[in-house]
Amino acid sequence: MSSARPTKSIEELITMYDNGELLLPEFQRDFKWPLEKSETLFDSIFKDLFIGSLILSKPKFDLACKKLDLRERGSRKRRPLPKMYSEQQFEVDDIYTILDGQQRVTSIYRTIKGPDTINLLFKDIKTLLSEDYYDYENRQIRVSYDEYVDGFDSNRPDEKTLFISLKDLYEARNSRETPFLDEYINPILETFSISNEEKEILRDYAIQLKSDFNSSILKQKTLISVQLLDMNIEKFCLYFERSNSQGLTLSFTDIITAKVYTEFNLRKEIIESVDKYTFFNEKLVDSTVRYINYLANNSVTKRSILKDLNGTHFIKYWPETVKDLSIVQGWLLENRWLFNIEKIPYKTMLLPILSFYQNLKHKEFSQATQMQLDLLKFWFYGSIIDTRYGGARHGSTNVVIKEDCDIMKNLAQGKFPDKLYWQKIRIDYSFEEFKKIDSNSNAKFMALSYYLWHKKSFKNLNNIADVSFNEKVDVHHIFPSDYLEKEFGKNSDEFDFSDTILNKVRINKIENIKIGNKSPKTYLTELKEINLEIHKSLNSHSIPNIDKLIKGDYDLDFFSFIKDRYKVMELNLNELKNASDRLGEGNDENIWG
């Protein structure tokens, strides 16, 4: 096996794939990254941060390989089909397979040339026009691109933000300045209420960005290192066996455990805490360590943890932090802010709530005012919907955790956040976006499900009792996928979008199995015979036009159903949107109207 460690630029990776020189082994897992992870990836790229090593192999044997998954998100169209490649093809055509790094490579290609749209956002106009950023005498930009670029967002920004999609930026890389400005920049500038001179300055930023993107981003070779391996089949299999079973690096917890071992036996304490507290488990250790460092050193970064945290801090803060973290989770469940603590999209979101709880009088949620709880509730649901803890537009998660822990500490002590803080949390949604979301663990889907559950408990379909989340719960397709495939065909748009979250409800597993592949009219008519209050059950799941659904009027009109269901859900989301608007205007006295 020969090995080399060259570097590759984004442009070279794209060229390799376009030339058929970069493939995935057939057994590689599916592309799973949500858009927010892609946003964070490009945020790292533009900040000139190393985004990791790729391990590529030129197999010395025949192997079935496939192309990257470039389907539209939410689509059920056929995945890329594998094709057998011979040892000779790999050698003669200089073809490599991706052993490690396919999520990053796919994410980059989908954004630059594929179906994903991620917008690059410039800093706010006032900042761009300031003398700190722009030299008016010499008519040139004073700062580098990592300073005048504000972040990345898959949603269209507000009307006061200059932006361009990364796909458009790539497509325009070889175009002249005038066509570039006319097609991508001037239409946005025309909507700005600023002077022509100020618009010219913003055009300078756009032109500079195009130049920086071509020279510093696409051609940058220090961001990605590539290990090239020539492997026979025995070593190829051994590589995967060893990497899957043993891991390639120590975990962060392993490092901390070793660091504080002489003063505090962290591994022993973890085992005892898991046994002692209902809602504590090993998945919460990383968050617990961050919070202890926040209490001890006013920071949550891993750098600070490795540098400043010691065994004395664990002795002082571990017992109370673990106990209170369990109490907080229990309170969230008791007050129906969520229905399954294990499925909270971002476990680090528990830390600001913990900070709020620990700073309440007598450390009791009962001592909080209704206004304090209303603000905490909006923060909770709004932060999940806006993927505040997913990086990208909101920046480093560690920075967000620190800010929110401080904010919630102050809130518990009666010091309310100002409107500038609330303006950071955006409540955006649309039918087209929800139609394309198909993951049951998508943050927006989870936030919507939690919020709907909080307002009205989900009912069983075969009786009027609440869905029990202490039992096995399935995500049920209102229009079963098998029914849509049978009725409309595998290549139909209906089957393609059968996994949309607009076609899903949560019911107990056994109940879901019984429904099978029947049409909505068929199985709901059957359920109506045993549940005389089926309307109440369906209404609890935000199902529109229930009589119409039971009569079968939707059976051949799937897209009308999901559009109508979105309208019902939208009414509830509008409550959060209106609360966001009030808080953003500085009105925090009655945010729910």
C-alpha positions as CSV (number, residue, x, y, z in Angstrom):
1,M,0.0,0.0,0.0
2,S,1.4,3.4,-1.0
3,S,0.4,6.6,0.7
4,A,0.8,10.2,0.0
5,R,-0.6,13.3,1.6
6,P,-1.1,16.0,-1.0
7,T,-3.7,18.8,-0.7
8,K,-6.7,19.4,-2.9
9,S,-8.6,22.6,-3.7
10,I,-12.4,22.7,-4.0
11,E,-12.0,23.4,-7.7
12,E,-9.8,20.3,-8.2
13,L,-12.3,18.1,-6.3
14,I,-15.2,19.4,-8.5
15,T,-13.1,18.8,-11.6
16,M,-12.2,15.2,-10.5
17,Y,-15.8,14.4,-10.0
18,D,-16.9,16.0,-13.3
19,N,-14.2,14.0,-15.1
20,G,-15.5,10.7,-13.5
21,E,-12.4,10.4,-11.4
22,L,-14.1,10.4,-8.0
23,L,-16.7,7.9,-6.9
24,L,-18.3,6.4,-3.8
25,P,-18.0,2.7,-3.0
26,E,-21.4,1.1,-3.3
27,F,-21.5,0.3,0.4
28,Q,-21.0,3.9,1.6
29,R,-23.9,5.3,3.7
30,D,-26.4,7.7,2.2
31,F,-25.8,11.4,2.2
32,K,-27.4,12.6,5.5
33,W,-26.2,16.2,6.1
34,P,-28.9,18.7,6.7
35,L,-28.6,22.1,5.1
36,E,-27.4,23.7,8.3
37,K,-24.3,21.5,8.4
38,S,-23.5,22.5,4.8
39,E,-23.9,26.1,5.9
40,T,-21.4,25.5,8.7
41,L,-19.0,23.8,6.3
42,F,-18.9,26.8,4.0
43,D,-18.6,29.2,7.0
44,S,-15.4,27.2,8.0
45,I,-14.1,27.4,4.4
46,F,-14.6,31.2,4.2
47,K,-12.9,31.6,7.6
48,D,-9.9,29.6,6.2
49,L,-10.4,26.8,8.7
50,F,-9.1,23.3,8.0
51,I,-12.1,21.2,7.2
52,G,-10.5,17.8,7.6
53,S,-8.8,15.1,5.7
54,L,-10.2,13.1,2.8
55,I,-9.2,9.5,2.5
56,L,-9.3,8.3,-1.2
57,S,-8.4,4.9,-2.4
58,K,-7.5,3.4,-5.8
59,P,-8.6,-0.2,-5.3
60,K,-6.5,-3.0,-6.6
61,F,-9.6,-5.1,-7.3
62,D,-13.0,-4.8,-9.0
63,L,-15.5,-2.8,-7.0
64,A,-19.1,-1.5,-7.5
65,C,-19.2,2.3,-7.2
66,K,-21.8,5.0,-7.4
67,K,-22.0,8.7,-8.0
68,L,-22.8,11.4,-5.4
69,D,-26.4,11.8,-4.3
70,L,-27.6,14.9,-6.2
71,R,-31.3,14.4,-5.8
72,E,-33.5,17.3,-4.7
73,R,-34.0,17.2,-0.9
74,G,-37.2,15.4,0.0
75,S,-37.2,13.4,-3.2
76,R,-37.8,9.7,-3.3
77,K,-36.4,9.3,-6.8
78,R,-34.1,6.4,-7.3
79,R,-30.7,6.8,-5.5
80,P,-27.6,6.8,-7.8
81,L,-27.2,3.3,-9.1
82,P,-24.0,1.4,-8.5
83,K,-21.8,0.3,-11.4
84,M,-19.1,-2.3,-11.4
85,Y,-15.6,-0.9,-12.1
86,S,-12.6,-3.1,-12.8
87,E,-9.1,-2.9,-11.4
88,Q,-7.9,-1.9,-14.8
89,Q,-10.4,1.0,-15.0
90,F,-9.3,2.4,-11.6
91,E,-5.7,2.4,-12.8
92,V,-6.0,3.4,-16.4
93,D,-8.7,6.1,-15.9
94,D,-7.1,7.3,-12.6
95,I,-10.3,6.8,-10.6
96,Y,-10.4,7.1,-6.8
97,T,-13.1,6.1,-4.3
98,I,-13.9,8.1,-1.2
99,L,-13.4,6.1,1.9
100,D,-13.7,9.0,4.4
101,G,-15.2,12.4,3.8
102,Q,-18.1,11.7,1.4
103,Q,-20.5,13.9,3.5
104,R,-18.2,16.9,3.0
105,V,-17.5,16.3,-0.7
106,T,-21.2,15.7,-1.4
107,S,-22.1,18.8,0.5
108,I,-19.6,21.0,-1.4
109,Y,-20.7,19.7,-4.8
110,R,-24.4,19.9,-4.0
111,T,-24.0,23.5,-3.0
112,I,-21.6,24.6,-5.8
113,K,-23.2,22.7,-8.7
114,G,-26.1,20.7,-7.4
115,P,-29.6,21.1,-6.0
116,D,-28.8,22.9,-2.7
117,T,-29.0,26.6,-2.5
118,I,-26.9,28.3,0.2
119,N,-26.7,32.1,0.2
120,L,-23.6,34.1,1.1
121,L,-24.6,37.1,3.2
122,F,-22.6,40.3,3.2
123,K,-22.3,42.3,6.4
124,D,-25.1,44.9,7.0
125,I,-25.0,47.9,4.7
126,K,-24.0,50.3,7.4
127,T,-20.9,48.3,8.3
128,L,-19.9,47.8,4.6
129,L,-20.2,51.6,4.1
130,S,-18.2,52.5,7.2
131,E,-14.7,54.0,6.9
132,D,-13.4,51.0,8.9
133,Y,-14.4,48.8,6.0
134,Y,-14.1,51.1,2.9
135,D,-11.4,53.5,1.9
136,Y,-13.3,56.4,0.3
137,E,-10.1,58.3,-0.8
138,N,-8.7,55.4,-2.8
139,R,-12.0,53.7,-3.5
140,Q,-11.0,50.3,-2.2
141,I,-12.1,47.8,0.4
142,R,-10.0,47.8,3.5
143,V,-10.8,44.4,4.9
144,S,-10.5,40.8,3.7
145,Y,-13.4,38.6,2.7
146,D,-13.7,36.8,6.0
147,E,-14.6,40.2,7.5
148,Y,-17.0,41.6,5.0
149,V,-18.9,38.2,4.6
150,D,-21.4,37.8,7.5
151,G,-22.4,34.2,7.1
152,F,-24.4,31.6,5.2
153,D,-28.1,30.8,5.1
154,S,-30.3,28.5,3.0
155,N,-33.2,30.8,3.5
156,R,-33.6,34.0,1.5
157,P,-32.4,36.9,3.6
158,D,-34.4,39.9,4.5
159,E,-34.8,42.8,2.0
160,K,-32.0,44.8,3.6
161,T,-29.2,42.3,3.1
162,L,-26.9,42.0,0.1
163,F,-26.4,38.4,-0.8
164,I,-25.6,35.9,-3.6
165,S,-26.0,32.1,-3.7
166,L,-22.7,30.1,-3.9
167,K,-24.0,28.3,-6.9
168,D,-24.5,31.6,-8.8
169,L,-21.1,32.8,-7.6
170,Y,-19.5,29.6,-9.0
171,E,-21.4,29.9,-12.3
172,A,-20.3,33.5,-12.7
173,R,-16.6,32.8,-11.9
174,N,-15.5,33.3,-15.5
175,S,-18.0,36.1,-16.5
176,R,-17.0,39.7,-16.9
177,E,-17.9,42.3,-14.3
178,T,-20.8,44.0,-16.1
179,P,-22.8,40.8,-16.8
180,F,-22.1,39.5,-13.3
181,L,-23.4,42.7,-11.8
182,D,-26.4,42.9,-14.1
183,E,-27.5,39.4,-13.5
184,Y,-26.9,38.8,-9.8
185,I,-26.2,42.1,-7.9
186,N,-28.1,45.0,-9.5
187,P,-31.5,43.4,-9.2
188,I,-31.0,43.3,-5.4
189,L,-29.4,46.8,-5.2
190,E,-32.5,48.2,-7.0
191,T,-34.6,47.3,-4.0
192,F,-32.3,49.3,-1.6
193,S,-33.2,52.8,-0.5
194,I,-29.6,54.1,-0.7
195,S,-27.8,56.6,-2.9
196,N,-26.2,55.7,-6.3
197,E,-22.8,56.3,-4.8
198,E,-23.5,53.8,-2.0
199,K,-24.7,51.3,-4.5
200,E,-21.4,51.7,-6.4
201,I,-19.5,50.8,-3.2
202,L,-21.6,47.7,-2.7
203,R,-20.9,46.7,-6.3
204,D,-17.2,47.0,-5.4
205,Y,-17.7,44.5,-2.6
206,A,-19.5,42.1,-5.0
207,I,-16.7,42.4,-7.6
208,Q,-14.1,41.8,-4.9
209,L,-16.0,38.8,-3.6
210,K,-16.1,37.3,-7.1
211,S,-12.3,37.8,-7.3
212,D,-11.7,36.4,-3.7
213,F,-13.9,33.4,-4.4
214,N,-12.0,32.5,-7.6
215,S,-8.5,33.0,-6.1
216,S,-8.8,32.2,-2.4
217,I,-11.8,29.9,-2.0
218,L,-11.9,27.7,-5.1
219,K,-8.2,27.4,-5.5
220,Q,-7.2,27.3,-1.8
221,K,-5.2,24.1,-1.1
222,T,-4.6,24.4,2.6
223,L,-8.2,23.6,3.6
224,I,-8.3,19.9,2.7
225,S,-5.5,17.3,2.9
226,V,-5.9,14.1,1.0
227,Q,-4.5,10.7,1.9
228,L,-4.3,8.5,-1.2
229,L,-4.3,4.8,-0.6
230,D,-3.6,1.9,-3.0
231,M,-5.2,-1.1,-1.4
232,N,-5.7,-4.7,-2.1
233,I,-8.9,-6.2,-1.0
234,E,-7.5,-7.6,2.3
235,K,-6.2,-4.3,3.5
236,F,-9.3,-2.5,2.2
237,C,-11.6,-4.7,4.4
238,L,-9.2,-4.5,7.4
239,Y,-9.2,-0.7,7.1
240,F,-13.0,-0.6,7.5
241,E,-13.0,-3.2,10.2
242,R,-10.5,-1.3,12.3
243,S,-11.9,2.2,11.7
244,N,-15.4,1.1,12.5
245,S,-14.7,-1.0,15.6
246,Q,-11.9,0.9,17.2
247,G,-12.3,4.5,16.0
248,L,-9.4,6.6,14.7
249,T,-9.1,9.1,17.6
250,L,-9.7,9.4,21.3
251,S,-13.0,11.0,22.2
252,F,-13.1,14.3,24.0
253,T,-14.5,12.7,27.1
254,D,-11.5,10.3,27.1
255,I,-9.1,13.2,27.1
256,I,-10.9,15.1,29.9
257,T,-11.1,11.9,32.0
258,A,-7.4,11.4,31.7
259,K,-6.7,15.0,32.6
260,V,-8.7,15.1,35.8
261,Y,-8.2,11.5,36.9
262,T,-6.0,12.0,39.9
263,E,-8.5,14.4,41.5
264,F,-11.8,13.3,40.1
265,N,-12.7,9.8,38.7
266,L,-15.0,11.1,35.9
267,R,-15.7,7.7,34.4
268,K,-16.9,6.3,37.8
269,E,-19.0,9.4,38.4
270,I,-20.7,9.1,35.0
271,I,-21.7,5.5,35.7
272,E,-23.1,6.5,39.2
273,S,-25.0,9.5,37.8
274,V,-26.6,7.4,35.0
275,D,-27.8,4.9,37.7
276,K,-29.0,7.7,40.1
277,Y,-30.8,10.1,37.8
278,T,-33.6,9.2,35.4
279,F,-32.7,11.7,32.7
280,F,-29.0,11.6,32.7
281,N,-27.0,9.5,30.2
282,E,-23.6,9.4,28.6
283,K,-24.8,11.5,25.7
284,L,-25.0,14.4,28.1
285,V,-21.5,14.2,29.4
286,D,-20.1,16.6,26.8
287,S,-22.7,19.2,27.6
288,T,-22.2,18.7,31.3
289,V,-18.5,19.3,31.0
290,R,-19.1,22.5,28.9
291,Y,-21.5,23.8,31.6
292,I,-19.1,23.1,34.4
293,N,-16.4,25.1,32.6
294,Y,-19.0,27.9,32.1
295,L,-19.5,28.0,35.8
296,A,-15.8,27.7,36.6
297,N,-14.2,29.7,33.8
298,N,-17.1,31.6,32.1
299,S,-16.4,29.7,28.8
300,V,-17.7,26.6,27.0
301,T,-15.0,26.2,24.4
302,K,-13.0,23.0,24.2
303,R,-9.8,25.0,24.2
304,S,-10.7,26.6,27.5
305,I,-11.9,23.2,28.9
306,L,-8.5,21.6,27.9
307,K,-6.6,24.5,29.3
308,D,-8.5,25.7,32.3
309,L,-10.7,23.0,33.7
310,N,-9.4,20.9,36.5
311,G,-10.5,18.2,39.0
312,T,-11.4,20.8,41.7
313,H,-14.0,22.3,39.4
314,F,-15.5,18.8,38.9
315,I,-15.6,18.2,42.6
316,K,-17.4,21.5,43.2
317,Y,-19.9,21.5,40.3
318,W,-20.4,18.0,39.0
319,P,-23.0,16.7,41.6
320,E,-25.3,19.7,41.4
321,T,-25.0,20.1,37.6
322,V,-26.0,16.5,37.0
323,K,-28.9,16.6,39.4
324,D,-30.2,19.9,38.1
325,L,-29.8,18.8,34.5
326,S,-32.1,15.9,35.2
327,I,-34.6,18.1,37.0
328,V,-34.7,20.5,34.0
329,Q,-35.4,17.6,31.6
330,G,-38.1,16.3,33.8
331,W,-39.7,19.8,34.0
332,L,-39.7,20.1,30.1
333,L,-41.6,16.8,29.9
334,E,-44.0,17.5,32.7
335,N,-44.9,20.9,31.2
336,R,-45.2,19.3,27.7
337,W,-42.7,21.5,26.0
338,L,-41.6,18.3,24.3
339,F,-42.6,14.7,24.3
340,N,-39.3,12.8,24.1
341,I,-36.2,14.3,25.7
342,E,-34.0,11.9,23.8
343,K,-35.1,13.5,20.5
344,I,-34.3,17.1,21.3
345,P,-32.3,18.2,18.2
346,Y,-29.6,20.0,20.1
347,K,-28.7,18.7,23.6
348,T,-26.6,21.8,24.3
349,M,-29.9,23.8,24.3
350,L,-30.5,22.3,27.8
351,L,-27.6,24.4,29.1
352,P,-29.3,27.8,28.9
353,I,-32.5,26.4,30.5
354,L,-30.2,24.9,33.2
355,S,-28.7,28.4,33.7
356,F,-32.2,29.9,34.0
357,Y,-33.3,27.3,36.6
358,Q,-30.1,27.6,38.7
359,N,-30.6,31.4,38.9
360,L,-34.3,31.4,39.9
361,K,-35.1,32.3,43.5
362,H,-34.8,29.2,45.6
363,K,-34.0,27.3,42.4
364,E,-37.6,26.6,41.7
365,F,-39.5,27.0,38.4
366,S,-42.6,27.9,40.5
367,Q,-40.8,31.2,41.4
368,A,-40.6,32.3,37.8
369,T,-43.1,34.9,36.5
370,Q,-45.4,34.1,33.6
371,M,-43.5,36.7,31.5
372,Q,-40.2,35.0,32.2
373,L,-41.6,31.6,31.2
374,D,-43.2,33.0,28.1
375,L,-39.8,34.4,27.0
376,L,-38.1,31.1,27.8
377,K,-40.7,29.2,25.8
378,F,-40.3,31.4,22.8
379,W,-36.5,31.1,23.0
380,F,-36.9,27.3,23.2
381,Y,-39.1,26.8,20.2
382,G,-37.7,29.7,18.2
383,S,-34.1,28.5,18.6
384,I,-34.9,25.0,17.3
385,I,-36.8,26.3,14.3
386,D,-34.0,28.7,13.5
387,T,-31.4,26.0,14.1
388,R,-29.7,28.5,16.4
389,Y,-27.5,25.6,17.7
390,G,-26.6,24.3,14.2
391,G,-23.9,26.8,13.5
392,A,-23.7,28.7,10.1
393,R,-25.7,32.0,10.3
394,H,-25.5,32.0,14.1
395,G,-21.8,31.3,14.2
396,S,-19.9,29.1,16.6
397,T,-22.2,26.9,18.8
398,N,-19.9,27.6,21.7
399,V,-20.4,31.3,21.3
400,V,-24.2,30.8,21.1
401,I,-24.2,28.6,24.3
402,K,-22.2,31.2,26.2
403,E,-24.4,34.1,25.1
404,D,-27.7,32.2,25.8
405,C,-26.5,31.0,29.2
406,D,-25.7,34.6,30.2
407,I,-29.1,35.8,28.8
408,M,-31.1,33.1,30.6
409,K,-29.2,33.7,33.8
410,N,-30.1,37.4,33.6
411,L,-33.7,36.6,32.7
412,A,-34.1,34.4,35.8
413,Q,-32.8,37.4,37.8
414,G,-35.3,39.8,36.2
415,K,-33.1,41.4,33.6
416,F,-34.9,40.9,30.2
417,P,-33.0,40.6,26.9
418,D,-33.2,43.6,24.6
419,K,-34.8,43.6,21.1
420,L,-31.4,43.2,19.4
421,Y,-31.0,39.8,21.0
422,W,-34.5,38.7,19.9
423,Q,-33.9,39.9,16.4
424,K,-31.2,37.1,16.0
425,I,-33.9,34.4,16.2
426,R,-35.8,34.3,12.9
427,I,-39.0,32.3,12.4
428,D,-39.1,31.5,8.6
429,Y,-41.2,28.8,6.9
430,S,-42.9,28.1,3.6
431,F,-44.9,25.3,2.0
432,E,-42.1,24.6,-0.5
433,E,-39.6,24.2,2.4
434,F,-41.8,21.9,4.4
435,K,-42.8,19.9,1.4
436,K,-39.1,19.0,0.8
437,I,-38.3,18.1,4.5
438,D,-38.5,14.4,4.8
439,S,-36.3,13.6,7.8
440,N,-38.2,12.7,11.0
441,S,-35.4,14.3,13.1
442,N,-35.2,17.5,11.1
443,A,-35.0,20.4,13.6
444,K,-37.9,22.4,12.1
445,F,-40.1,19.2,12.0
446,M,-39.2,18.5,15.7
447,A,-39.9,22.0,16.8
448,L,-43.2,22.1,15.0
449,S,-44.2,18.7,16.5
450,Y,-43.2,19.8,20.0
451,Y,-45.1,23.1,19.7
452,L,-48.2,21.4,18.3
453,W,-48.0,18.8,21.1
454,H,-47.6,21.6,23.7
455,K,-50.8,23.3,22.5
456,K,-52.8,20.1,22.0
457,S,-51.9,16.5,22.9
458,F,-51.9,14.1,20.0
459,K,-54.7,11.5,20.2
460,N,-54.7,7.9,19.1
461,L,-56.6,7.1,15.9
462,N,-58.4,4.1,17.3
463,N,-59.5,5.8,20.5
464,I,-59.5,9.3,22.1
465,A,-56.7,8.7,24.6
466,D,-53.4,10.6,24.3
467,V,-50.6,9.0,22.3
468,S,-48.3,7.5,24.9
469,F,-44.7,8.4,24.4
470,N,-43.8,5.9,27.1
471,E,-44.6,3.2,24.5
472,K,-43.2,2.8,21.0
473,V,-44.2,5.6,18.7
474,D,-44.0,5.6,14.9
475,V,-44.2,8.4,12.4
476,H,-47.3,7.4,10.4
477,H,-47.9,8.5,6.8
478,I,-51.4,9.8,6.4
479,F,-51.2,8.7,2.8
480,P,-49.2,5.4,3.2
481,S,-46.2,5.3,0.8
482,D,-47.2,1.9,-0.4
483,Y,-50.6,3.2,-1.3
484,L,-49.2,6.2,-3.2
485,E,-46.8,3.8,-5.1
486,K,-49.7,1.4,-5.9
487,E,-52.1,4.2,-6.9
488,F,-49.7,6.6,-8.8
489,G,-46.6,4.6,-9.6
490,K,-42.9,4.6,-8.4
491,N,-42.0,7.5,-10.7
492,S,-44.9,9.7,-9.7
493,D,-44.5,13.0,-7.9
494,E,-47.0,11.8,-5.3
495,F,-44.7,8.8,-4.4
496,D,-41.6,11.0,-4.7
497,F,-42.9,13.3,-1.9
498,S,-44.7,10.7,0.2
499,D,-42.1,11.2,3.0
500,T,-42.8,14.9,3.4
501,I,-43.4,16.0,7.0
502,L,-46.7,17.3,5.8
503,N,-47.8,13.7,5.3
504,K,-46.8,12.6,8.8
505,V,-48.2,12.2,12.3
506,R,-47.0,10.5,15.4
507,I,-49.0,7.5,16.7
508,N,-48.2,4.4,18.6
509,K,-46.4,1.7,16.7
510,I,-48.9,-1.2,16.8
511,E,-51.6,1.1,15.6
512,N,-49.5,2.2,12.7
513,I,-48.7,-1.4,11.6
514,K,-52.4,-2.2,11.3
515,I,-53.0,0.6,8.8
516,G,-50.7,-0.9,6.2
517,N,-51.0,0.3,2.6
518,K,-54.7,1.3,2.7
519,S,-56.1,4.5,1.3
520,P,-57.0,7.3,3.8
521,K,-60.7,6.7,3.1
522,T,-60.4,3.0,3.7
523,Y,-58.5,2.9,7.0
524,L,-60.2,6.0,8.4
525,T,-63.6,4.5,7.7
526,E,-62.6,1.4,9.5
527,L,-61.2,3.4,12.4
528,K,-64.4,5.4,12.6
529,E,-66.3,2.2,13.4
530,I,-64.3,1.8,16.6
531,N,-63.5,5.4,17.4
532,L,-66.7,7.5,17.4
533,E,-64.6,10.6,18.1
534,I,-62.2,10.1,15.2
535,H,-62.7,13.8,14.3
536,K,-61.2,14.8,17.6
537,S,-58.3,12.4,17.1
538,L,-57.5,13.7,13.6
539,N,-58.0,17.3,14.7
540,S,-55.3,16.8,17.4
541,H,-52.8,16.1,14.6
542,S,-53.7,19.3,12.6
543,I,-55.5,17.4,9.9
544,P,-57.5,19.7,7.6
545,N,-61.0,19.1,6.2
546,I,-61.5,15.9,8.1
547,D,-64.9,15.0,6.5
548,K,-63.4,15.4,3.1
549,L,-60.5,13.2,4.0
550,I,-62.7,10.4,5.4
551,K,-65.0,10.5,2.4
552,G,-62.0,10.0,0.1
553,D,-62.1,13.3,-1.7
554,Y,-58.4,13.6,-1.1
555,D,-57.5,10.0,-2.1
556,L,-56.5,11.0,-5.6
557,D,-55.4,14.6,-4.7
558,F,-52.4,14.1,-2.5
559,F,-50.9,17.5,-3.1
560,S,-54.1,19.4,-2.3
561,F,-54.1,17.6,1.0
562,I,-50.5,18.5,2.0
563,K,-51.2,22.1,0.9
564,D,-54.3,22.3,3.1
565,R,-52.4,20.7,6.0
566,Y,-49.6,23.2,5.7
567,K,-52.2,26.0,6.1
568,V,-53.4,24.5,9.4
569,M,-49.9,24.2,10.7
570,E,-49.1,27.7,9.5
571,L,-51.7,29.1,11.8
572,N,-49.7,27.7,14.8
573,L,-46.4,28.8,13.4
574,N,-47.8,32.3,12.9
575,E,-48.1,32.5,16.7
576,L,-44.4,32.1,17.0
577,K,-43.8,34.5,14.1
578,N,-46.0,37.2,15.7
579,A,-44.2,36.7,19.0
580,S,-40.9,37.1,17.2
581,D,-42.1,40.3,15.6
582,R,-43.2,41.7,18.9
583,L,-39.9,40.9,20.6
584,G,-37.9,42.2,17.7
585,E,-39.8,45.5,18.1
586,G,-39.0,45.6,21.8
587,N,-42.5,44.5,23.1
588,D,-42.0,41.7,25.6
589,E,-45.0,42.3,27.8
590,N,-47.5,40.1,26.0
591,I,-45.7,38.3,23.3
592,W,-48.5,35.8,22.6
593,G,-51.0,38.5,21.8
